[in-house]
Amino acid sequence: MTFERNTMLVVLATGLALAGCGHKVKPKSAGTLAPARISTIGVNSYLWQASLETMSFMPLATVDSNGGVIVTDWYINPAIPGERVKVSIFILDTELRADAIRVSASRQINTGGSWVEATVRAGTVQKLEETILGRARDLRRAQIGA
């Protein structure tokens, strides 16, 4: 495995371990959810874990659980070798809320051997945010069963 892949696996494993460190609340009824505020790290653990899982296919350049920052390195999809993308995720709160996460993305295309900035496809950032939020909610629901 490459260094980046090993680093990503360590970060993911750490995130999974930290996410499980929060206290568990026993449900009062079948419809009760685990608390929305779990922060054994500097940010919401559900959003943190969901972000790492969602971006696990990309090499990570910067990971800061206290500041809630995940920045990937450039990723080239083997199906589209003339294009690369880079993603930054910022977790802004300890609460599991839609406005507690911000995603930004950069895209470049290879033109004549040089990488040139290109626009990110419409909806890409929103779709990433929705995917992370959906996964975070799933993790929160699963916390009850743990």
C-alpha positions as CSV (number, residue, x, y, z in Angstrom):
1,M,0.0,0.0,0.0
2,T,1.1,3.6,-0.6
3,F,1.9,6.0,2.2
4,E,-1.3,8.0,1.5
5,R,-3.4,4.9,1.6
6,N,-1.9,3.8,4.9
7,T,-2.4,7.3,6.3
8,M,-6.0,7.3,5.2
9,L,-6.7,3.9,6.8
10,V,-5.1,5.1,10.1
11,V,-7.1,8.3,10.1
12,L,-10.3,6.4,9.3
13,A,-9.6,3.8,12.0
14,T,-8.9,6.6,14.5
15,G,-12.1,8.4,13.5
16,L,-14.1,5.2,13.9
17,A,-12.5,4.6,17.3
18,L,-13.1,8.2,18.5
19,A,-16.7,8.3,17.2
20,G,-17.4,5.3,19.5
21,C,-15.9,7.0,22.6
22,G,-19.0,9.2,23.3
23,H,-21.4,8.0,25.9
24,K,-24.4,6.1,24.8
25,V,-27.9,7.2,25.6
26,K,-30.4,4.4,26.1
27,P,-33.5,5.0,24.1
28,K,-36.7,5.9,26.0
29,S,-38.8,4.6,23.1
30,A,-38.2,2.9,19.8
31,G,-38.2,6.3,17.9
32,T,-35.5,7.9,20.1
33,L,-32.2,8.9,18.5
34,A,-28.8,9.1,19.9
35,P,-27.8,12.6,20.9
36,A,-27.0,14.9,18.1
37,R,-24.0,16.4,20.0
38,I,-21.2,13.8,20.2
39,S,-17.8,15.5,20.2
40,T,-15.0,13.5,21.8
41,I,-13.0,15.3,19.2
42,G,-13.2,19.1,18.3
43,V,-16.2,18.6,16.0
44,N,-19.3,16.5,15.6
45,S,-18.1,12.9,15.6
46,Y,-20.9,11.7,13.3
47,L,-20.0,14.3,10.7
48,W,-16.3,13.6,11.0
49,Q,-16.7,9.9,10.6
50,A,-19.2,10.3,7.7
51,S,-16.8,12.7,5.9
52,L,-13.9,10.3,6.2
53,E,-15.9,7.4,5.0
54,T,-17.3,9.4,2.1
55,M,-13.9,10.6,0.9
56,S,-12.1,7.3,1.7
57,F,-11.4,6.6,-2.0
58,M,-9.4,9.8,-2.3
59,P,-5.9,10.4,-0.9
60,L,-5.9,12.7,2.1
61,A,-3.5,15.7,2.3
62,T,-4.7,17.3,5.5
63,V,-6.7,15.9,8.4
64,D,-7.4,18.0,11.6
65,S,-10.1,16.5,13.9
66,N,-9.8,19.4,16.3
67,G,-10.3,22.0,13.7
68,G,-12.7,19.9,11.6
69,V,-10.7,20.1,8.4
70,I,-10.3,17.4,5.8
71,V,-8.5,18.3,2.6
72,T,-7.9,15.6,-0.1
73,D,-5.0,15.5,-2.5
74,W,-5.7,15.6,-6.2
75,Y,-7.6,12.6,-7.3
76,I,-7.7,11.3,-10.9
77,N,-10.6,9.0,-11.7
78,P,-9.1,6.1,-13.8
79,A,-12.2,6.4,-16.1
80,I,-11.4,10.1,-16.8
81,P,-7.6,10.4,-16.8
82,G,-7.6,13.9,-18.2
83,E,-9.4,15.3,-15.2
84,R,-8.5,15.6,-11.5
85,V,-10.4,16.9,-8.4
86,K,-9.6,18.1,-4.9
87,V,-12.1,18.4,-2.1
88,S,-12.0,20.4,1.2
89,I,-14.4,19.6,4.0
90,F,-15.0,21.9,6.9
91,I,-17.0,20.7,9.9
92,L,-18.1,23.9,11.7
93,D,-19.9,22.7,14.9
94,T,-20.3,20.0,17.5
95,E,-24.0,19.7,16.5
96,L,-25.3,17.4,13.8
97,R,-26.9,20.0,11.6
98,A,-27.0,20.8,7.9
99,D,-25.2,24.1,8.3
100,A,-22.4,22.5,10.3
101,I,-20.6,21.3,7.2
102,R,-19.1,23.1,4.2
103,V,-17.6,21.4,1.2
104,S,-15.6,23.0,-1.5
105,A,-14.2,21.3,-4.6
106,S,-11.6,22.2,-7.3
107,R,-11.4,20.6,-10.7
108,Q,-8.7,20.7,-13.3
109,I,-8.4,19.3,-16.8
110,N,-5.2,18.4,-18.6
111,T,-4.7,20.5,-21.6
112,G,-1.5,19.9,-23.6
113,G,0.3,18.4,-20.6
114,S,-0.7,21.2,-18.2
115,W,-3.4,21.2,-15.6
116,V,-5.9,24.0,-16.1
117,E,-8.6,25.2,-13.7
118,A,-12.1,24.2,-14.8
119,T,-15.5,24.7,-13.3
120,V,-16.9,22.1,-10.9
121,R,-20.0,20.4,-12.3
122,A,-23.2,21.9,-10.9
123,G,-24.5,20.2,-7.9
124,T,-21.3,18.3,-7.1
125,V,-20.6,20.1,-3.8
126,Q,-24.3,20.0,-2.7
127,K,-24.4,16.2,-3.5
128,L,-21.2,15.7,-1.4
129,E,-22.7,17.6,1.5
130,E,-26.0,15.7,1.3
131,T,-24.1,12.3,1.1
132,I,-22.1,13.2,4.2
133,L,-25.1,14.4,6.2
134,G,-27.1,11.3,5.2
135,R,-24.3,9.0,6.4
136,A,-23.9,11.0,9.6
137,R,-27.6,10.6,10.3
138,D,-27.3,6.8,9.7
139,L,-24.4,6.6,12.1
140,R,-26.4,8.5,14.7
141,R,-29.3,6.1,14.3
142,A,-27.0,3.1,14.5
143,Q,-25.6,4.4,17.8
144,I,-28.7,3.3,19.6
145,G,-28.2,-0.3,18.5
146,A,-24.6,-0.3,19.7
